[in-house]
Amino acid sequence: MNKPADTALPRNMLELVRVIRTDLRKSDRKVADALLDDPHRILNSTVAETAEIAEVSQPTVLRFCTAIGCDGFQDFKIRLAQSLALGTPATQSAIIEEDTPEEVAAKIFDYTMTSLDWARHKLDLTQINAAVELILTARSLEIFGYGASAIVAQDLQQKFPLLGLPCHATMDSHQQLMAASMMRPGDVAVTISNTGTTLSIIELARLAREQGAKVIAITGASQTALANYADILINVETLDNTDLFTPTTSRIAALVTVDILSTLVARRLGRVQNQRLIRMKRYLAQVRKSGLF
């Protein structure tokens, strides 16, 4: 089997193995299963011990290391140690009824850190930079999101007015439709949907494009209907699943991405706008100290 194209990108090898497991040879999958079942045990094992645990031959263990992008067993052990330092892999972070409050807290922290690291190494900075350029030349911004994505939309709407960029993020579905249908060339619509399949968001993107506006899509999946209407696609891929007690890491990753986007925009606005930001924050600090807020 050839090495997967992106094996060098994510530092969390455990999540990489989880994703590509079905593409591995049958014997290699046995090594993958042993690794995902108890990564700490594999970390402390030799090639021979790993082969025994997985019930395969030693050459199979070495072939598995190559298949997932490692340069031999020692490189595999180093990358495994780095992955474990990031937090428990998602495959071991499922919250169950028997977990203590301490275990729940630890699993949520570990799962979030692991998922954020995955999103970090999947983020296409070329698309981020293209979005920055488009926002800087925008006449105005309309930001659309539903559910958890609406929280991200509101956060983005809080940031850009501070940078002198007119923008709106209405939460009413009728007003969203009116706003999208009234957009013009020079306007930019920012559509946010983790699944990329929310019909209402897809319709808003279509309407905005139809009026001549540009569309930036922030989504957790690139091959979706929303992507068909996006001039710029920012793929924020996380490890969310549909388990009952799974934390919503997609929202957290999207909020981090919005922070990156707004910070890069702010850096391009120049000294005068930065001085206005400093002055605004000074006023807020004074008001807080006065006890009015």
N, C-alpha and C positions, 0 to 999 in steps of 0.2 A: 504494500500500500504506500502511495506517495504521502509526503507530509502535508497536512492541511495547510491551506494558504495563509491562515492567520494565527498559526500556533505561536509565533514569536510575539504577538501583540499582547494578549492578556497575561498579566503576571500570575493570575490565579489558575494554575494548571488543573486543579480539581474541577473547576467549573468547565474548563475546556474539555476535559475528559468526559464529563457528563453530557456535554453537547454533542460531541463527535462519537460517542460510544457506539451507536448503531451503525456507523460507517466502518468500524474496525472489523478485522477478521474474527471468526468465532472464538479461536483460542486467545486472541488478544483481548477480547471482551471479558474473558475470565480474569485476566490480570486487572482490567479496568474495574470490574465488580469488586475484586478483593481490595483494590485501592480505595474505592468510594465507600466500601463497607467499614473499613478501619484504617484510615490514612496514617494514624500515629503508629500503628503496628508495622506497616510497610516502611515507614521512615526509619525504623530501628532494625530493619531486616537486611540481610545480605541478598545477593542475587539468588543463591540457592534456597534461602528461607522464603523469599518472595515466591519462587517457583513452587515450593511446597504448599504454601498457603493458597495459591491460586490453582493448584493442581495442574500445572503445566510444566514444560521443560524450561531449563535455564535459557536456551536460545530464544524461546518465545518471549520471555521477560525482556531480553535485550532488544528484540524486534519491536515489542510494544513501546519501549522507550524511544526508539527511532520514529515510530509511527505517530507519536504525539509531539514530535519536534524537538526531542532532547538529544544531546550528543553523548549518548552512553548512559550507563546506570548512575554514575556519580553526578552527572549533570541533572539527571532525573531526581536524585535525592536532594540536591540543592534547591531546585525549583519547587519541590514538594515542601521543603522546610519554609521557603518564602511564602508559599500559598497558605500554609497553616498559620503563619504569623499574621496574615491578613484577617483571619477569623474562620470560624467553622464554615465549611462549604454548605451551600443551600440544601444539598441532599441530606445533610445531617441536622438541619435547622428547623425541621417541622415541629411545631408546638403541639403537644398532646395534653390531654386532660390531667395526666399524672404529674406534669411538670410543676415544680415549686415556683413561686414568684421570682426567685433568684435565677432559676433556669430559664424562665420566660424572658427576663430582661437580658440575660447573656445571649440567648439565641437571637433576639431581635437586633441587638447591637452587632453581633457577628454576621448575621445575614445581611444587614444593611451595609456594613463595610465591604463585604464580599461583592455584593451587587453593585455598589458604587465603583469599586475598582474595575469590575467588568465593563460598566458603562464608560468609564474613563478611557479605557483602551480601545473601545469601539467607536468613540466620538470622532467624527470627520471634521478636523479643524479647517479644511478647505471650505466646507459648507458654512461653518461658523463665520469665517472671514467674509464670505460672500454675503451672508446675512447682515453683517456689520455695514458693509458698503451700501447695501440696499436701504437699510434703516437710516443711514446718514443723509441720504438724498431724498428720503420720503417726505411728501407733503404732509401726511398724517398717517397714523397707525390705528388699525382696528384689530383688537385682540379677542379671539373667540375660544371658548373652552366650556365643557360641561363636566359636572361631577368633580372628581379629583382634579381634572385638568382646569376647571374653573378657578381653583385655588392658585394654580400656577399663572393663569391669565391675570388674576387680580394682583399678584406679586409683581408681574411685569408691568402692569398698568401703574403701580406705585412708583416704579423706578424711573421710567422714561420721562414723565413730566419734570422730574428734578433735573433732567439733562436738557430741558428746553425743547423736548420733542412732543408735539401734541398727540395724544393717544387716548383711546377709550376702550373699556372692557365691560360692556354691559352684560348683565346676567339674564336679562329677560329675553326669551326666545323670539318673541315678536320684534322687539327692538333690534335684536341681532340680525334678523332677516332684513329689516329696513336699512340698517347700517350697511350691510353687505351690498344691497341692491343700489345704494346711493354712492358707492365708491366710484372714484374716477382715476384715469391715468395719473400716475405720480403718487397714488396712495399705496399702502402696503397692508395686507391682511396677514396676521399671525394666527394660524390655526393650530390648536393644541389638542392632540388625542393620542393616548398611549397605544391603543389598539389600531388606530388609523382606519377604523371601520364604522365609527359613529356617523350614522346617516345625516344627522343634522349638521355636523361639522363639515362633512363632504359637500353638502348642499351650499353652505356658506362659502366654502372655497371656490366652488363652481360659479356662484353668483359674482363673487369678487373678481375672478378672472374674466368673466363675461363683460364686466364693466371696464375692463382695461387695467385693473389694479394688479400688482404683483402679490404672490402668495408665498409666505414662509410657513412650512409645516414642521412642527415639532412633534415627533411621534416615536413610538418604541419599535416600529416595524417599517422596513423600507418598501416591501412589496405589498402595498395596500391601495385601495381605491383613492384614499386621500393623496397619496404620492402622485397620482395621475394629474392632479390639479396644482401641484406645487412647483414654483419656479426654483425654490431652494428647499431641500429636504434635510432637516437636522434629525438624525436617527439617534435617539437616546435609548439604547437597548439595555434592559435590566433583566433580572432573573425572577421577575414576578411569576407566580402561578396561581392556580385557583383553589389552593387549599384553604380551608375554613379560616384558620388563624394566621394566614400569611400577611406580614406587614406590607404596606403599599410603598415599596421602594421606588416604583416608577415615578411617583410624585416627588420624592426627595431628589432623585436624579434629575428630573426636569427642573426643579427649583435651582439646583446647582448650575445647570446649563444656562438658565436665565441669568444667573449671577455672572457667569462667564461672558455672556452676550452683552449685558448692560455695562460691565466693567470695560470691555473692549471698545464699546461705543463711547463711553465717558473719556477714555484715554485719547480719543481722536478729536474731541471737541475743543481742546486748547485751554490755554491758561485762564482766559476770561471766564469761561463757564466753570472751571474748577474753583476759581475764587468765589463765584456765586454759591457753589455747593458748600464751601468752607464757611461762608457767611451764614447760610441757612442753618447749618448744623450748630453754629455758635448760638444763633437765636434759640434753637430748640433746647440747647443745654441750659441757657439762661432761664427759659420758661419752666423747665423741669425743676430747677433749683428754687424757683419762686413759689412752687407748690400749687401752681394753677392747673397742672396736669397730674 
